[in-house]
Amino acid sequence: MMKKKVLISAVLFGFSFFAGAQEGLDKIHIGVKGGISASKGIYSEMKSHSSKMAVGGVGGVFAEFEFGESRLFSIRPEVDWLSRGIKVSDDNLDYKLKAKYVDFRLPLVFNFGTHGGVRPFLYVAPVAGFVRGGNIALKDRTGDYKIDVTKANMADTYFAGAIGGGVKIPISLSDNKRLQLTLEANYQYGFTDTYSDMEKEGEAIALNRPFYNLDGNRKLQGLEITASLSIPLSIFKRAPKKKVQPAPTYVAQPQPVIEEKPVEVIEEKPCYSLEEIMEALGRGETITGKTICAIDIINFEFDKSVIKKESYPYLEKIARLMKSTPIHVIVKGHTDNVGNEEYNLQLSKRRAEAVYNHLLSLGVDARRLEYEYYGMARPITTNDTPEGRLMNRRVEFEITE
């Protein structure tokens, strides 16, 4: 039985880590969880007694792998340790069952859109549980009895289905890395009878009684409320070492005395609006070397490279400018510093490429268009404020010869 448990655990976690290696370390989290569980039994033949909830603890470890750019779906293989039990009591009977389980679960998770960084989710999960100990205690008119559940021949396997939901809350760390706090609750319904075959045939050693008969079945169900803390595997990724360049040495040279003449200094801006570029063309000025910044004009779906339709008119103006002048343009994609560095770099690549392809679809000559991407490496202002991050999430159009 132990070999079987280890094999199942290795397969689940092996699949998860393999998937994470394929898709990127920032899309797989590993974590621990803990909380409380409350369970009860449903007896098909019990008429005179009612089953009550038995409360216990639950803890576990898991790995969650997220799919897609927007990470709407994920799987979360996990191993949990918990107790499931039953209390039956009235004037004539005091019966307590507390069985210790190790569970293997595979939640299939649907994550909703982000609301201020917080993500609600729902999931369903198959559950396979294995009894690892516990006891049964009985007190009635004949006396007090207590026995280990394995000696009572309780069924050693348990299969159930779970449905649950919760919310994921990011916790920011340094270097743009995040922990994730998850709060959730689930309901489990047992599919299998927890009586063993020997119990039902009257052959079990149970509570020091020589013989008894069991009719019907006993199925377990319960509730869980847990909290978990997880980290992305990218948190262990080492940042590349930066090469330190020696500072240049300057030697002062005598300068000839030159009569100073007043000159007009034209301050070159790092970034222009499309309207400013059009005005410069109207005045007959060269626009080569200037950069057009589209701040909060070219918008994408959250965490995706899909251009929103309200951005189309602006891109049509860029296309008309290129088709009416001989300029060359480099589309440059930038992001703010929220999230993983490598993921932001790839996101800026996909977004710059999406703008590039859209301009081609509008008839722009591919020989006069290219794209570059920088992720969060080239901010134009602070990332410490929402306004600053908005400016840094931008698409630029550098005009070249």
Buried (B, 14 or more C-beta within 10 A) or exposed (E): EEEEBEEBBEEBBEBBBEBBEEBBBBBBBBBEBBBEBBBBBBBEEBEEEEBBBBEBEBBBBBBBBBBEBBBBBBBBBBBBBBBBBBBBBEEEEBBBBBBBBBBBBBBEBEBBEBEEEEBBBBBBBBBBBBBBEBBBBBBEEEEEBEBEBBEBBBBBBBEBEBEBBBBBBBEEEEEBBBBBBBBBEBEBBBEBBBBBEBBBEEEBBBBEEEEEEBEEBBBBBBBBBBEBBBBBBBBEBEEEEEEEEEEEEEEEEEEEEEEEEEEEEEEEEEBBBBEBBEEBBEEEEEBEEBBBBBBEBBBBEEBBBBBEEEBEEBBEEBBEBBEEEEBBBBBBBBBBBBBBBBBBBBBBBBBBBBBBBBBEEBEBEEEBBBBBBBBBEEBBEEBEEEEBBEBBBBBBBBBEE
